[in-house]
Amino acid sequence: MQKRGVLLVLLIGIAIGFFLAKIMISNDCDWPCLSCSVIVNASHDFARPVLDRAYLDTAVTMINNATKFVHIAVYEFRIYNTTMPIANALIKAKQRGVDVKILLDASTWNTKTTSKNKKTIEFFKQHGIEAKYDSLTKTMHAKFIVVDNATVLVGSTNIVYYGLTQNHEANIMLKNEEIAKQFENYFQFLWTRK
């Protein structure tokens, strides 16, 4: 009798989980030409939490493994010793023929961040990397890296000293072509809008 009760509770929990997942997955996106209904189920796909200090090594490894492109959208990216492993990986990726693009925030309300991001844009342009501000009409608060339409690193981390060394940050690395393509489509939407 007790085993049946446990089994019943387990089955109800699974049913509720599927129901909630269906609700969350079926919500429409707020930008054009994209369906957000993707279910990860292929055996080669995975999702891995990337917490706190793990971001730096994870990002560098993803960039080092890129063969086609690395596209980054992030609120803040500053160039100094702490962030140089990522910057150097991006420069090396560009040198081996990988398409590298970086999209950073610019705003009229936060001129300090805009000014610091300008220095980052200038740094990368000196190394032949396309880097620019997002639209002034929206804040670039997204923080993600897409590599080769295969892998995405998305979460809370800005590529700055505190984001890489001090803050509690929560990210997830997803290896799934469909999800990566959706993030790449979103990146292209952001990259091309005025």
Beta strands, then each sheet from edge to edge (+ up, - down):
strand 1: 46-51
strand 2: 69-74
strand 3: 99-104
strand 4: 130-133
strand 5: 144-147
strand 6: 151-155
strand 7: 170-175
sheet 1: 1+ 7- 6+ 5- 2+ 3+ 4+
end
